[in-house]
Amino acid sequence: MATITVILTQPPYSTKAAAEGLEFALASTNYGLECQVVFSGAGVFQLLANQQPEGLKNQLKQAKVLPFYDIEPVYVCQASLTAHALTIDDLGIESEDIQLLSPIELHELLSQADHTVTF
């Protein structure tokens, strides 16, 4: 089975890229791909707790269903959290569903993927 890694680098709600990236990841599982999702850069803001966007799909709610599509764990770049002065406690996903990655671990994960897509 081919592995696809989806890297989400965009903050929620500023462009369509964040929502499209999550939808792409969910849809990829319908095609027999093993999908991994990495939240990196400003993409970590998609996981912030207590999101209440008006008139838009809630990014956090979409991220919370990733395990139901066998997309687990949810990978989060530790350096990105640190750069944005965030901790795992600021995120709205259960900590047992998250795996923090160091830059070296992120590089290793990406090098093992058959395909990589960045949003």
Backbone as numpy.savetxt, mean C-alpha at the origin, in Angstrom:
# Nx Ny Nz CAx CAy CAz Cx Cy Cz
3.28 -19.04 -10.34 2.44 -17.87 -10.34 3.33 -16.63 -10.34
3.04 -15.71 -11.23 3.82 -14.47 -11.32 3.49 -13.55 -10.15
4.49 -12.82 -9.73 4.32 -11.88 -8.63 4.38 -10.46 -9.16
3.40 -9.65 -8.77 3.38 -8.24 -9.12 3.43 -7.43 -7.84
4.29 -6.43 -7.83 4.38 -5.54 -6.68 3.87 -4.17 -7.11
2.90 -3.69 -6.37 2.30 -2.38 -6.63 2.84 -1.43 -5.57
3.52 -0.39 -6.02 4.09 0.60 -5.10 3.19 1.83 -5.15
2.63 2.18 -4.01 1.74 3.32 -3.92 2.49 4.49 -3.29
2.75 5.52 -4.09 3.59 6.64 -3.66 2.84 7.96 -3.55
1.57 7.96 -3.91 0.80 9.21 -3.97 -0.08 9.37 -2.73
-0.22 10.60 -2.25 -1.13 10.82 -1.11 -2.57 10.63 -1.57
-3.45 10.32 -0.64 -4.84 10.12 -1.02 -5.50 11.44 -1.40
-6.43 11.35 -2.35 -7.36 12.42 -2.67 -6.79 13.59 -3.47
-5.48 13.70 -3.64 -4.96 14.83 -4.42 -5.03 14.55 -5.92
-4.88 13.29 -6.30 -5.03 12.88 -7.70 -5.74 11.53 -7.71
-6.04 11.04 -8.90 -6.70 9.74 -9.02 -5.71 8.59 -8.86
-4.42 8.87 -8.90 -3.40 7.82 -8.89 -3.47 6.95 -7.65
-3.74 7.52 -6.49 -3.79 6.72 -5.27 -4.92 5.71 -5.33
-6.10 6.15 -5.70 -7.25 5.25 -5.79 -7.05 4.23 -6.90
-6.52 4.66 -8.02 -6.29 3.75 -9.14 -5.27 2.67 -8.78
-4.28 3.03 -8.00 -3.28 2.06 -7.59 -3.87 0.96 -6.72
-4.70 1.34 -5.77 -5.36 0.35 -4.93 -6.30 -0.53 -5.74
-7.06 0.07 -6.63 -7.98 -0.69 -7.47 -7.21 -1.64 -8.39
-6.08 -1.20 -8.90 -5.23 -2.05 -9.74 -4.75 -3.26 -8.95
-4.31 -3.03 -7.72 -3.82 -4.13 -6.89 -4.93 -5.15 -6.64
-6.11 -4.67 -6.28 -7.22 -5.58 -6.02 -7.60 -6.36 -7.28
-7.62 -5.67 -8.41 -8.00 -6.32 -9.67 -6.95 -7.34 -10.12
-5.70 -7.12 -9.81 -4.65 -8.03 -10.27 -4.82 -9.43 -9.73
-5.44 -9.55 -8.58 -5.64 -10.88 -8.00 -6.65 -11.69 -8.80
-7.49 -11.02 -9.58 -8.47 -11.72 -10.42 -7.83 -12.39 -11.62
-6.58 -12.07 -11.90 -5.88 -12.60 -13.06 -4.82 -13.62 -12.68
-4.92 -14.16 -11.48 -4.01 -15.21 -11.06 -2.63 -14.73 -10.67
-2.49 -13.44 -10.42 -1.20 -12.91 -10.00 -1.12 -12.87 -8.48
0.06 -13.14 -7.97 0.30 -12.93 -6.55 0.68 -11.46 -6.41
-0.09 -10.72 -5.65 0.11 -9.28 -5.55 0.66 -8.90 -4.18
1.61 -7.98 -4.22 2.17 -7.37 -3.01 1.96 -5.87 -3.14
1.60 -5.22 -2.05 1.39 -3.78 -2.07 2.35 -3.13 -1.08
3.03 -2.09 -1.57 3.98 -1.34 -0.75 3.52 0.11 -0.72
3.34 0.64 0.47 3.04 2.07 0.64 4.35 2.76 0.95
4.71 3.72 0.10 6.01 4.38 0.20 5.85 5.86 -0.10
6.81 6.66 0.34 6.74 8.10 0.10 5.46 8.67 0.70
4.83 9.58 -0.02 3.59 10.19 0.46 2.43 9.19 0.43
2.64 8.03 -0.17 1.62 6.99 -0.18 1.26 6.48 1.21
2.14 6.66 2.19 1.82 6.22 3.55 0.63 6.98 4.12
0.34 8.17 3.58 -0.81 8.94 4.05 -2.13 8.25 3.70
-2.12 7.33 2.74 -3.33 6.57 2.40 -3.77 5.69 3.56
-2.86 5.38 4.46 -3.15 4.49 5.57 -3.49 5.19 6.88
-3.49 6.53 6.87 -3.76 7.25 8.12 -5.15 6.94 8.66
-5.22 6.79 9.96 -6.49 6.54 10.63 -7.39 7.78 10.55
-8.67 7.56 10.74 -9.67 8.64 10.84 -9.82 9.47 9.59
-9.70 8.87 8.44 -9.93 9.59 7.18 -11.43 9.77 6.98
-11.83 10.96 6.58 -13.24 11.23 6.30 -13.36 12.15 5.09
-13.04 11.62 3.91 -13.12 12.46 2.71 -14.58 12.69 2.32
-14.87 13.88 1.85 -16.23 14.19 1.42 -16.38 13.91 -0.06
-17.32 13.05 -0.40 -17.63 12.77 -1.79 -16.63 11.90 -2.53
-15.68 11.30 -1.82 -14.67 10.43 -2.44 -14.63 9.10 -1.71
-14.14 8.07 -2.41 -13.95 6.77 -1.76 -12.89 6.91 -0.68
-13.16 6.30 0.45 -12.22 6.33 1.56 -11.05 5.39 1.26
-9.86 5.93 1.09 -8.68 5.14 0.75 -8.37 4.10 1.83
-8.55 4.46 3.09 -8.24 3.53 4.17 -9.16 2.32 4.12
-10.44 2.53 3.83 -11.37 1.41 3.74 -10.94 0.44 2.64
-10.48 0.98 1.52 -9.99 0.11 0.45 -8.74 -0.64 0.88
-7.85 0.03 1.57 -6.61 -0.62 2.02 -6.90 -1.72 3.04
-7.92 -1.53 3.84 -8.25 -2.53 4.86 -8.74 -3.85 4.26
-9.23 -3.84 3.03 -9.72 -5.09 2.43 -8.62 -5.86 1.70
-7.43 -5.33 1.61 -6.34 -6.02 0.92 -6.16 -7.46 1.41
-6.17 -7.73 2.73 -6.01 -9.13 3.17 -7.12 -10.07 2.67
-8.31 -9.55 2.43 -9.40 -10.37 1.91 -9.15 -10.81 0.47
-8.25 -10.14 -0.21 -7.85 -10.49 -1.57 -6.51 -11.22 -1.58
-6.13 -11.74 -0.43 -4.86 -12.44 -0.24 -3.66 -11.55 -0.53
-3.82 -10.27 -0.30 -2.71 -9.32 -0.41 -2.28 -9.01 1.01
-1.36 -9.82 1.49 -0.88 -9.64 2.85 0.53 -10.18 2.97
1.32 -9.61 3.82 1.02 -8.44 4.63 0.98 -7.17 3.77
0.54 -6.10 4.37 0.60 -4.78 3.73 1.98 -4.24 4.08
2.78 -3.99 3.06 4.14 -3.50 3.28 4.15 -1.97 3.37
4.89 -1.46 4.34 5.01 -0.02 4.54 6.49 0.30 4.69
6.93 1.29 3.94 8.32 1.73 4.01 8.56 2.49 5.32
9.44 1.93 6.15 9.74 2.56 7.45 10.35 3.94 7.27
11.23 4.09 6.28 11.87 5.39 6.04 10.84 6.44 5.67
9.80 6.05 4.94 8.75 7.01 4.56 7.95 7.44 5.78
7.64 6.49 6.66 6.94 6.86 7.90 7.77 7.85 8.69
9.05 7.54 8.85 9.94 8.41 9.62 10.06 9.79 8.98
10.19 9.83 7.66 10.33 11.11 6.95 9.10 12.00 7.13
7.93 11.38 7.32 6.69 12.15 7.49 6.27 12.24 8.96
7.20 11.92 9.86 6.97 11.99 11.31 5.75 11.18 11.73
5.62 9.98 11.15 4.52 9.08 11.47 5.06 7.81 12.12
4.19 7.14 12.85 4.51 5.84 13.40 3.42 4.86 12.99
3.65 3.61 13.27 2.66 2.59 12.95 1.35 2.84 13.70
1.44 3.51 14.85 0.24 3.82 15.64 -0.65 4.87 14.97
-0.11 5.62 14.02 -0.89 6.62 13.30 -1.73 6.01 12.17
-1.48 4.75 11.88 -2.12 4.10 10.75 -3.42 3.43 11.17
-4.35 3.33 10.24 -5.66 2.77 10.53 -5.79 1.30 10.19
-4.68 0.63 9.99 -4.68 -0.81 9.71 -4.08 -1.51 10.92
-4.62 -2.67 11.22 -4.11 -3.44 12.35 -2.61 -3.70 12.19
-1.86 -3.53 13.26 -0.41 -3.67 13.17 0.02 -5.07 12.76
-0.80 -6.09 13.07 -0.41 -7.44 12.66 -0.57 -7.66 11.16
-1.28 -6.76 10.47 -1.43 -6.85 9.01 -0.36 -6.07 8.26
0.50 -5.36 9.01 1.52 -4.49 8.40 2.90 -5.09 8.62
3.72 -4.98 7.59 5.14 -5.31 7.74 5.94 -4.10 7.32
6.69 -3.55 8.27 7.55 -2.41 7.97 8.80 -2.92 7.26
9.23 -2.16 6.25 10.41 -2.55 5.48 11.49 -1.47 5.58
12.69 -1.91 5.84 13.84 -1.01 5.76 14.14 -0.82 4.28
14.96 0.17 3.93 15.32 0.33 2.51 15.95 -0.93 1.90
16.74 -1.64 2.66 17.36 -2.88 2.14 16.29 -3.94 1.92
15.37 -4.09 2.87 14.30 -5.08 2.72 13.38 -4.73 1.55
13.13 -3.44 1.36 12.30 -3.01 0.23 12.99 -3.35 -1.09
14.27 -3.10 -1.17 15.03 -3.45 -2.38 14.97 -4.95 -2.66
15.12 -5.75 -1.61 15.06 -7.21 -1.78 13.67 -7.65 -2.26
12.62 -7.07 -1.69 11.26 -7.41 -2.10 11.04 -7.08 -3.57
11.49 -5.90 -3.97 11.30 -5.48 -5.36 12.13 -6.33 -6.33
13.29 -6.74 -5.91 14.13 -7.55 -6.80 13.56 -8.95 -7.03
12.70 -9.40 -6.14 12.09 -10.73 -6.27 10.80 -10.72 -7.08
10.25 -9.54 -7.36 8.98 -9.44 -8.08 9.20 -9.67 -9.57
8.22 -10.32 -10.21 8.27 -10.49 -11.66 7.91 -9.20 -12.37
6.99 -8.43 -11.77 6.54 -7.16 -12.35 6.38 -6.14 -11.22
6.67 -4.90 -11.54 6.51 -3.81 -10.56 5.78 -2.67 -11.25
4.77 -2.14 -10.56 3.99 -1.02 -11.07 3.95 0.04 -9.98
4.19 1.27 -10.37 4.20 2.37 -9.40 3.07 3.35 -9.71
2.34 3.71 -8.68 1.28 4.73 -8.79 1.62 5.87 -7.87
